[in-house]
Amino acid sequence: MKAIELMKLRRKAEPANPRDDPSSVPMDERLIVEVTYNTMGMALWVKNDVIAGRALDLFAAKMRVHVSPVSSIKRDERRHPQDGRIALCSGRKPV
């Protein structure tokens, strides 16, 4: 991503956790990502100390995506989901 695109992404990002207040979390303590599911995309952020699984749950909840446990999904569906994918792109570098 180019520098201007990253600045725009940071500016429009919303907190993924409804409990986080944008004014209480400094920019350098945020992980800013662009989450895409099917055709819907959002710029979201979480605190740097959030565990990856919790962050994914927050992203899915914010986008109103039902997440089922991986153990109940067939192996082929994990590689090629039929209903779409959640793709992450960090504000710093692609994830």
Backbone atoms as SQL, in Angstrom:
CREATE TABLE atoms (id INTEGER PRIMARY KEY, chain TEXT, resi INTEGER, resn TEXT, atom TEXT, x REAL, y REAL, z REAL);
INSERT INTO atoms VALUES
  (1, 'A', 1, 'MET', 'N', 0.842, -1.182, 0.000),
  (2, 'A', 1, 'MET', 'CA', 0.000, 0.000, 0.000),
  (3, 'A', 1, 'MET', 'C', 0.884, 1.241, 0.000),
  (4, 'A', 2, 'LYS', 'N', 0.380, 2.248, -0.619),
  (5, 'A', 2, 'LYS', 'CA', 1.114, 3.501, -0.655),
  (6, 'A', 2, 'LYS', 'C', 0.845, 4.295, 0.611),
  (7, 'A', 3, 'ALA', 'N', 1.720, 5.254, 0.870),
  (8, 'A', 3, 'ALA', 'CA', 1.631, 6.040, 2.103),
  (9, 'A', 3, 'ALA', 'C', 0.302, 6.775, 2.222),
  (10, 'A', 4, 'ILE', 'N', -0.187, 7.330, 1.129),
  (11, 'A', 4, 'ILE', 'CA', -1.452, 8.071, 1.173),
  (12, 'A', 4, 'ILE', 'C', -2.613, 7.134, 1.480),
  (13, 'A', 5, 'GLU', 'N', -2.606, 5.940, 0.881),
  (14, 'A', 5, 'GLU', 'CA', -3.660, 4.960, 1.150),
  (15, 'A', 5, 'GLU', 'C', -3.638, 4.532, 2.616),
  (16, 'A', 6, 'LEU', 'N', -2.446, 4.382, 3.182),
  (17, 'A', 6, 'LEU', 'CA', -2.335, 4.009, 4.595),
  (18, 'A', 6, 'LEU', 'C', -2.870, 5.112, 5.499),
  (19, 'A', 7, 'MET', 'N', -2.587, 6.361, 5.151),
  (20, 'A', 7, 'MET', 'CA', -3.101, 7.476, 5.952),
  (21, 'A', 7, 'MET', 'C', -4.622, 7.510, 5.910),
  (22, 'A', 8, 'LYS', 'N', -5.206, 7.260, 4.734),
  (23, 'A', 8, 'LYS', 'CA', -6.666, 7.235, 4.611),
  (24, 'A', 8, 'LYS', 'C', -7.255, 6.076, 5.410),
  (25, 'A', 9, 'LEU', 'N', -6.576, 4.924, 5.373),
  (26, 'A', 9, 'LEU', 'CA', -7.035, 3.755, 6.121),
  (27, 'A', 9, 'LEU', 'C', -7.032, 4.039, 7.620),
  (28, 'A', 10, 'ARG', 'N', -5.969, 4.644, 8.116),
  (29, 'A', 10, 'ARG', 'CA', -5.887, 4.979, 9.542),
  (30, 'A', 10, 'ARG', 'C', -6.980, 5.957, 9.948),
  (31, 'A', 11, 'ARG', 'N', -7.265, 6.896, 9.072),
  (32, 'A', 11, 'ARG', 'CA', -8.243, 7.939, 9.385),
  (33, 'A', 11, 'ARG', 'C', -9.671, 7.390, 9.479),
  (34, 'A', 12, 'LYS', 'N', -10.018, 6.452, 8.583),
  (35, 'A', 12, 'LYS', 'CA', -11.397, 5.957, 8.563),
  (36, 'A', 12, 'LYS', 'C', -11.617, 4.720, 9.440),
  (37, 'A', 13, 'ALA', 'N', -10.558, 4.192, 10.044),
  (38, 'A', 13, 'ALA', 'CA', -10.678, 2.971, 10.851),
  (39, 'A', 13, 'ALA', 'C', -11.538, 3.204, 12.090),
  (40, 'A', 14, 'GLU', 'N', -12.378, 2.217, 12.373),
  (41, 'A', 14, 'GLU', 'CA', -13.252, 2.224, 13.548),
  (42, 'A', 14, 'GLU', 'C', -12.741, 1.181, 14.538),
  (43, 'A', 15, 'PRO', 'N', -13.029, 1.347, 15.822),
  (44, 'A', 15, 'PRO', 'CA', -12.622, 0.310, 16.778),
  (45, 'A', 15, 'PRO', 'C', -13.428, -0.971, 16.562),
  (46, 'A', 16, 'ALA', 'N', -12.740, -2.107, 16.504),
  (47, 'A', 16, 'ALA', 'CA', -13.430, -3.389, 16.359),
  (48, 'A', 16, 'ALA', 'C', -14.124, -3.768, 17.658),
  (49, 'A', 17, 'ASN', 'N', -13.537, -3.375, 18.776),
  (50, 'A', 17, 'ASN', 'CA', -14.112, -3.659, 20.085),
  (51, 'A', 17, 'ASN', 'C', -14.979, -2.471, 20.504),
  (52, 'A', 18, 'PRO', 'N', -16.270, -2.684, 20.712),
  (53, 'A', 18, 'PRO', 'CA', -17.141, -1.569, 21.091),
  (54, 'A', 18, 'PRO', 'C', -16.760, -0.929, 22.429),
  (55, 'A', 19, 'ARG', 'N', -15.980, -1.619, 23.238),
  (56, 'A', 19, 'ARG', 'CA', -15.551, -1.068, 24.532),
  (57, 'A', 19, 'ARG', 'C', -14.381, -0.093, 24.404),
  (58, 'A', 20, 'ASP', 'N', -13.672, -0.128, 23.269),
  (59, 'A', 20, 'ASP', 'CA', -12.523, 0.758, 23.079),
  (60, 'A', 20, 'ASP', 'C', -12.987, 2.130, 22.612),
  (61, 'A', 21, 'ASP', 'N', -12.477, 3.142, 23.279),
  (62, 'A', 21, 'ASP', 'CA', -12.785, 4.523, 22.925),
  (63, 'A', 21, 'ASP', 'C', -11.613, 5.066, 22.100),
  (64, 'A', 22, 'PRO', 'N', -11.873, 5.588, 20.906),
  (65, 'A', 22, 'PRO', 'CA', -10.774, 6.086, 20.070),
  (66, 'A', 22, 'PRO', 'C', -9.896, 7.132, 20.755),
  (67, 'A', 23, 'SER', 'N', -10.466, 7.920, 21.635),
  (68, 'A', 23, 'SER', 'CA', -9.672, 8.958, 22.293),
  (69, 'A', 23, 'SER', 'C', -8.782, 8.407, 23.407),
  (70, 'A', 24, 'SER', 'N', -9.048, 7.193, 23.873),
  (71, 'A', 24, 'SER', 'CA', -8.259, 6.635, 24.977),
  (72, 'A', 24, 'SER', 'C', -7.125, 5.723, 24.514),
  (73, 'A', 25, 'VAL', 'N', -7.115, 5.335, 23.234),
  (74, 'A', 25, 'VAL', 'CA', -6.066, 4.450, 22.720),
  (75, 'A', 25, 'VAL', 'C', -5.224, 5.232, 21.709),
  (76, 'A', 26, 'PRO', 'N', -3.944, 5.503, 22.025),
  (77, 'A', 26, 'PRO', 'CA', -3.089, 6.242, 21.095),
  (78, 'A', 26, 'PRO', 'C', -2.891, 5.491, 19.776),
  (79, 'A', 27, 'MET', 'N', -2.619, 6.240, 18.710),
  (80, 'A', 27, 'MET', 'CA', -2.451, 5.644, 17.382),
  (81, 'A', 27, 'MET', 'C', -1.324, 4.613, 17.350),
  (82, 'A', 28, 'ASP', 'N', -0.253, 4.838, 18.105),
  (83, 'A', 28, 'ASP', 'CA', 0.869, 3.902, 18.074),
  (84, 'A', 28, 'ASP', 'C', 0.581, 2.605, 18.828),
  (85, 'A', 29, 'GLU', 'N', -0.554, 2.522, 19.517),
  (86, 'A', 29, 'GLU', 'CA', -0.948, 1.301, 20.220),
  (87, 'A', 29, 'GLU', 'C', -2.082, 0.575, 19.508),
  (88, 'A', 30, 'ARG', 'N', -2.325, 0.914, 18.247),
  (89, 'A', 30, 'ARG', 'CA', -3.406, 0.297, 17.475),
  (90, 'A', 30, 'ARG', 'C', -2.850, -0.530, 16.325),
  (91, 'A', 31, 'LEU', 'N', -3.496, -1.658, 16.064),
  (92, 'A', 31, 'LEU', 'CA', -3.242, -2.431, 14.858),
  (93, 'A', 31, 'LEU', 'C', -4.416, -2.140, 13.938),
  (94, 'A', 32, 'ILE', 'N', -4.147, -1.473, 12.838),
  (95, 'A', 32, 'ILE', 'CA', -5.194, -1.058, 11.915),
  (96, 'A', 32, 'ILE', 'C', -5.205, -2.026, 10.743),
  (97, 'A', 33, 'VAL', 'N', -6.377, -2.570, 10.448),
  (98, 'A', 33, 'VAL', 'CA', -6.514, -3.547, 9.369),
  (99, 'A', 33, 'VAL', 'C', -7.706, -3.185, 8.491),
  (100, 'A', 34, 'GLU', 'N', -7.647, -3.672, 7.259),
  (101, 'A', 34, 'GLU', 'CA', -8.792, -3.573, 6.371),
  (102, 'A', 34, 'GLU', 'C', -9.345, -4.985, 6.236),
  (103, 'A', 35, 'VAL', 'N', -10.556, -5.189, 6.697),
  (104, 'A', 35, 'VAL', 'CA', -11.183, -6.508, 6.696),
  (105, 'A', 35, 'VAL', 'C', -12.180, -6.556, 5.550),
  (106, 'A', 36, 'THR', 'N', -12.083, -7.604, 4.727),
  (107, 'A', 36, 'THR', 'CA', -12.984, -7.768, 3.589),
  (108, 'A', 36, 'THR', 'C', -13.674, -9.113, 3.687),
  (109, 'A', 37, 'TYR', 'N', -14.989, -9.114, 3.521),
  (110, 'A', 37, 'TYR', 'CA', -15.772, -10.343, 3.502),
  (111, 'A', 37, 'TYR', 'C', -16.734, -10.243, 2.335),
  (112, 'A', 38, 'ASN', 'N', -16.618, -11.161, 1.379),
  (113, 'A', 38, 'ASN', 'CA', -17.372, -11.090, 0.120),
  (114, 'A', 38, 'ASN', 'C', -17.125, -9.726, -0.513),
  (115, 'A', 39, 'THR', 'N', -18.135, -8.911, -0.660),
  (116, 'A', 39, 'THR', 'CA', -17.952, -7.596, -1.276),
  (117, 'A', 39, 'THR', 'C', -17.911, -6.482, -0.244),
  (118, 'A', 40, 'MET', 'N', -18.101, -6.820, 1.019),
  (119, 'A', 40, 'MET', 'CA', -18.135, -5.820, 2.082),
  (120, 'A', 40, 'MET', 'C', -16.740, -5.655, 2.690),
  (121, 'A', 41, 'GLY', 'N', -16.318, -4.419, 2.880),
  (122, 'A', 41, 'GLY', 'CA', -15.021, -4.154, 3.487),
  (123, 'A', 41, 'GLY', 'C', -15.117, -3.050, 4.516),
  (124, 'A', 42, 'MET', 'N', -14.288, -3.141, 5.546),
  (125, 'A', 42, 'MET', 'CA', -14.263, -2.136, 6.612),
  (126, 'A', 42, 'MET', 'C', -12.833, -1.944, 7.085),
  (127, 'A', 43, 'ALA', 'N', -12.522, -0.727, 7.492),
  (128, 'A', 43, 'ALA', 'CA', -11.253, -0.439, 8.149),
  (129, 'A', 43, 'ALA', 'C', -11.513, -0.468, 9.649),
  (130, 'A', 44, 'LEU', 'N', -10.808, -1.338, 10.352),
  (131, 'A', 44, 'LEU', 'CA', -11.004, -1.521, 11.788),
  (132, 'A', 44, 'LEU', 'C', -9.661, -1.473, 12.501),
  (133, 'A', 45, 'TRP', 'N', -9.709, -1.249, 13.807),
  (134, 'A', 45, 'TRP', 'CA', -8.491, -1.321, 14.602),
  (135, 'A', 45, 'TRP', 'C', -8.757, -2.031, 15.920),
  (136, 'A', 46, 'VAL', 'N', -7.689, -2.641, 16.426),
  (137, 'A', 46, 'VAL', 'CA', -7.694, -3.265, 17.747),
  (138, 'A', 46, 'VAL', 'C', -6.425, -2.824, 18.468),
  (139, 'A', 47, 'LYS', 'N', -6.418, -2.973, 19.779),
  (140, 'A', 47, 'LYS', 'CA', -5.210, -2.665, 20.547),
  (141, 'A', 47, 'LYS', 'C', -4.116, -3.656, 20.169),
  (142, 'A', 48, 'ASN', 'N', -2.867, -3.221, 20.245),
  (143, 'A', 48, 'ASN', 'CA', -1.732, -4.078, 19.886),
  (144, 'A', 48, 'ASN', 'C', -1.629, -5.334, 20.737),
  (145, 'A', 49, 'ASP', 'N', -2.145, -5.307, 21.956),
  (146, 'A', 49, 'ASP', 'CA', -1.996, -6.455, 22.847),
  (147, 'A', 49, 'ASP', 'C', -3.144, -7.462, 22.750),
  (148, 'A', 50, 'VAL', 'N', -4.046, -7.298, 21.794),
  (149, 'A', 50, 'VAL', 'CA', -5.165, -8.233, 21.618),
  (150, 'A', 50, 'VAL', 'C', -4.653, -9.512, 20.958),
  (151, 'A', 51, 'ILE', 'N', -5.067, -10.646, 21.481),
  (152, 'A', 51, 'ILE', 'CA', -4.688, -11.948, 20.933),
  (153, 'A', 51, 'ILE', 'C', -5.362, -12.130, 19.571),
  (154, 'A', 52, 'ALA', 'N', -4.685, -12.822, 18.648),
  (155, 'A', 52, 'ALA', 'CA', -5.162, -12.966, 17.270),
  (156, 'A', 52, 'ALA', 'C', -6.567, -13.552, 17.187),
  (157, 'A', 53, 'GLY', 'N', -6.845, -14.589, 17.951),
  (158, 'A', 53, 'GLY', 'CA', -8.171, -15.207, 17.915),
  (159, 'A', 53, 'GLY', 'C', -9.263, -14.255, 18.360),
  (160, 'A', 54, 'ARG', 'N', -8.966, -13.484, 19.395),
  (161, 'A', 54, 'ARG', 'CA', -9.929, -12.483, 19.880),
  (162, 'A', 54, 'ARG', 'C', -10.145, -11.404, 18.819),
  (163, 'A', 55, 'ALA', 'N', -9.061, -10.980, 18.158),
  (164, 'A', 55, 'ALA', 'CA', -9.173, -9.968, 17.106),
  (165, 'A', 55, 'ALA', 'C', -10.056, -10.472, 15.966),
  (166, 'A', 56, 'LEU', 'N', -9.865, -11.716, 15.558),
  (167, 'A', 56, 'LEU', 'CA', -10.699, -12.277, 14.486),
  (168, 'A', 56, 'LEU', 'C', -12.161, -12.341, 14.902),
  (169, 'A', 57, 'ASP', 'N', -12.416, -12.705, 16.155),
  (170, 'A', 57, 'ASP', 'CA', -13.794, -12.721, 16.657),
  (171, 'A', 57, 'ASP', 'C', -14.405, -11.320, 16.632),
  (172, 'A', 58, 'LEU', 'N', -13.622, -10.315, 17.018),
  (173, 'A', 58, 'LEU', 'CA', -14.111, -8.934, 16.995),
  (174, 'A', 58, 'LEU', 'C', -14.406, -8.476, 15.567),
  (175, 'A', 59, 'PHE', 'N', -13.509, -8.817, 14.627),
  (176, 'A', 59, 'PHE', 'CA', -13.724, -8.440, 13.228),
  (177, 'A', 59, 'PHE', 'C', -14.989, -9.097, 12.687),
  (178, 'A', 60, 'ALA', 'N', -15.160, -10.382, 12.978),
  (179, 'A', 60, 'ALA', 'CA', -16.339, -11.106, 12.496),
  (180, 'A', 60, 'ALA', 'C', -17.615, -10.529, 13.095),
  (181, 'A', 61, 'ALA', 'N', -17.590, -10.203, 14.374),
  (182, 'A', 61, 'ALA', 'CA', -18.778, -9.634, 15.021),
  (183, 'A', 61, 'ALA', 'C', -19.115, -8.270, 14.437),
  (184, 'A', 62, 'LYS', 'N', -18.100, -7.466, 14.185),
  (185, 'A', 62, 'LYS', 'CA', -18.331, -6.129, 13.629),
  (186, 'A', 62, 'LYS', 'C', -18.949, -6.213, 12.231),
  (187, 'A', 63, 'MET', 'N', -18.569, -7.246, 11.469),
  (188, 'A', 63, 'MET', 'CA', -19.093, -7.411, 10.111),
  (189, 'A', 63, 'MET', 'C', -20.316, -8.319, 10.068),
  (190, 'A', 64, 'ARG', 'N', -20.772, -8.752, 11.251),
  (191, 'A', 64, 'ARG', 'CA', -21.942, -9.624, 11.379),
  (192, 'A', 64, 'ARG', 'C', -21.773, -10.930, 10.591),
  (193, 'A', 65, 'VAL', 'N', -20.607, -11.547, 10.770),
  (194, 'A', 65, 'VAL', 'CA', -20.294, -12.821, 10.127),
  (195, 'A', 65, 'VAL', 'C', -20.342, -13.903, 11.192),
  (196, 'A', 66, 'HIS', 'N', -21.067, -14.990, 10.931),
  (197, 'A', 66, 'HIS', 'CA', -21.128, -16.106, 11.872),
  (198, 'A', 66, 'HIS', 'C', -19.843, -16.916, 11.752),
  (199, 'A', 67, 'VAL', 'N', -19.173, -17.118, 12.862),
  (200, 'A', 67, 'VAL', 'CA', -17.924, -17.878, 12.887),
  (201, 'A', 67, 'VAL', 'C', -18.180, -19.180, 13.614),
  (202, 'A', 68, 'SER', 'N', -17.842, -20.294, 12.966),
  (203, 'A', 68, 'SER', 'CA', -17.988, -21.595, 13.611),
  (204, 'A', 68, 'SER', 'C', -16.601, -22.118, 13.965),
  (205, 'A', 69, 'PRO', 'N', -16.504, -22.993, 14.948),
  (206, 'A', 69, 'PRO', 'CA', -15.201, -23.541, 15.324),
  (207, 'A', 69, 'PRO', 'C', -14.541, -24.259, 14.152),
  (208, 'A', 70, 'VAL', 'N', -13.232, -24.124, 14.032),
  (209, 'A', 70, 'VAL', 'CA', -12.493, -24.728, 12.922),
  (210, 'A', 70, 'VAL', 'C', -12.635, -26.237, 12.932),
  (211, 'A', 71, 'SER', 'N', -12.729, -26.848, 14.101),
  (212, 'A', 71, 'SER', 'CA', -12.817, -28.304, 14.177),
  (213, 'A', 71, 'SER', 'C', -14.084, -28.840, 13.522),
  (214, 'A', 72, 'SER', 'N', -15.120, -28.009, 13.410),
  (215, 'A', 72, 'SER', 'CA', -16.360, -28.480, 12.801),
  (216, 'A', 72, 'SER', 'C', -16.422, -28.213, 11.299),
  (217, 'A', 73, 'ILE', 'N', -15.390, -27.577, 10.745),
  (218, 'A', 73, 'ILE', 'CA', -15.364, -27.280, 9.314),
  (219, 'A', 73, 'ILE', 'C', -14.530, -28.342, 8.614),
  (220, 'A', 74, 'LYS', 'N', -14.996, -28.804, 7.476),
  (221, 'A', 74, 'LYS', 'CA', -14.228, -29.768, 6.703),
  (222, 'A', 74, 'LYS', 'C', -12.946, -29.117, 6.204),
  (223, 'A', 75, 'ARG', 'N', -11.931, -29.916, 5.995),
  (224, 'A', 75, 'ARG', 'CA', -10.629, -29.398, 5.568),
  (225, 'A', 75, 'ARG', 'C', -10.729, -28.620, 4.258),
  (226, 'A', 76, 'ASP', 'N', -11.476, -29.116, 3.284),
  (227, 'A', 76, 'ASP', 'CA', -11.607, -28.430, 1.994),
  (228, 'A', 76, 'ASP', 'C', -12.272, -27.070, 2.142),
  (229, 'A', 77, 'GLU', 'N', -13.221, -26.948, 3.050),
  (230, 'A', 77, 'GLU', 'CA', -13.921, -25.680, 3.240),
  (231, 'A', 77, 'GLU', 'C', -13.009, -24.639, 3.875),
  (232, 'A', 78, 'ARG', 'N', -12.018, -25.075, 4.638),
  (233, 'A', 78, 'ARG', 'CA', -11.089, -24.105, 5.215),
  (234, 'A', 78, 'ARG', 'C', -10.218, -23.497, 4.129),
  (235, 'A', 79, 'ARG', 'N', -9.854, -24.305, 3.133),
  (236, 'A', 79, 'ARG', 'CA', -9.010, -23.790, 2.062),
  (237, 'A', 79, 'ARG', 'C', -9.816, -23.025, 1.025),
  (238, 'A', 80, 'HIS', 'N', -11.032, -23.468, 0.752),
  (239, 'A', 80, 'HIS', 'CA', -11.867, -22.856, -0.276),
  (240, 'A', 80, 'HIS', 'C', -13.271, -22.638, 0.261),
  (241, 'A', 81, 'PRO', 'N', -13.459, -21.629, 1.105),
  (242, 'A', 81, 'PRO', 'CA', -14.799, -21.410, 1.653),
  (243, 'A', 81, 'PRO', 'C', -15.792, -21.058, 0.553),
  (244, 'A', 82, 'GLN', 'N', -16.982, -21.591, 0.662),
  (245, 'A', 82, 'GLN', 'CA', -18.009, -21.372, -0.355),
  (246, 'A', 82, 'GLN', 'C', -18.680, -20.014, -0.210),
  (247, 'A', 83, 'ASP', 'N', -18.775, -19.515, 1.007),
  (248, 'A', 83, 'ASP', 'CA', -19.546, -18.299, 1.235),
  (249, 'A', 83, 'ASP', 'C', -18.685, -17.048, 1.308),
  (250, 'A', 84, 'GLY', 'N', -17.404, -17.126, 1.059),
  (251, 'A', 84, 'GLY', 'CA', -16.544, -15.945, 1.081),
  (252, 'A', 84, 'GLY', 'C', -15.352, -16.138, 1.989),
  (253, 'A', 85, 'ARG', 'N', -14.526, -15.126, 2.041),
  (254, 'A', 85, 'ARG', 'CA', -13.314, -15.186, 2.847),
  (255, 'A', 85, 'ARG', 'C', -13.187, -13.914, 3.657),
  (256, 'A', 86, 'ILE', 'N', -12.484, -14.016, 4.733),
  (257, 'A', 86, 'ILE', 'CA', -12.107, -12.827, 5.480),
  (258, 'A', 86, 'ILE', 'C', -10.634, -12.608, 5.187),
  (259, 'A', 87, 'ALA', 'N', -10.328, -11.532, 4.490),
  (260, 'A', 87, 'ALA', 'CA', -8.951, -11.214, 4.135),
  (261, 'A', 87, 'ALA', 'C', -8.500, -10.023, 4.966),
  (262, 'A', 88, 'LEU', 'N', -7.325, -10.128, 5.518),
  (263, 'A', 88, 'LEU', 'CA', -6.814, -9.062, 6.372),
  (264, 'A', 88, 'LEU', 'C', -5.666, -8.346, 5.687),
  (265, 'A', 89, 'CYS', 'N', -5.639, -7.045, 5.816),
  (266, 'A', 89, 'CYS', 'CA', -4.527, -6.245, 5.328),
  (267, 'A', 89, 'CYS', 'C', -4.201, -5.242, 6.417),
  (268, 'A', 90, 'SER', 'N', -3.051, -5.391, 7.012),
  (269, 'A', 90, 'SER', 'CA', -2.668, -4.518, 8.119),
  (270, 'A', 90, 'SER', 'C', -2.393, -3.112, 7.626),
  (271, 'A', 91, 'GLY', 'N', -2.559, -2.151, 8.501),
  (272, 'A', 91, 'GLY', 'CA', -2.224, -0.781, 8.163),
  (273, 'A', 91, 'GLY', 'C', -0.730, -0.583, 7.973),
  (274, 'A', 92, 'ARG', 'N', 0.045, -1.530, 8.446),
  (275, 'A', 92, 'ARG', 'CA', 1.497, -1.438, 8.305),
  (276, 'A', 92, 'ARG', 'C', 1.999, -2.256, 7.127),
  (277, 'A', 93, 'LYS', 'N', 1.519, -3.476, 7.010),
  (278, 'A', 93, 'LYS', 'CA', 1.949, -4.359, 5.926),
  (279, 'A', 93, 'LYS', 'C', 0.884, -5.431, 5.738),
  (280, 'A', 94, 'PRO', 'N', 0.829, -6.091, 4.574),
  (281, 'A', 94, 'PRO', 'CA', -0.177, -7.149, 4.366),
  (282, 'A', 94, 'PRO', 'C', -0.001, -8.286, 5.353),
  (283, 'A', 95, 'VAL', 'N', -1.114, -8.828, 5.817),
  (284, 'A', 95, 'VAL', 'CA', -1.105, -9.941, 6.761),
  (285, 'A', 95, 'VAL', 'C', -1.404, -11.210, 6.002);
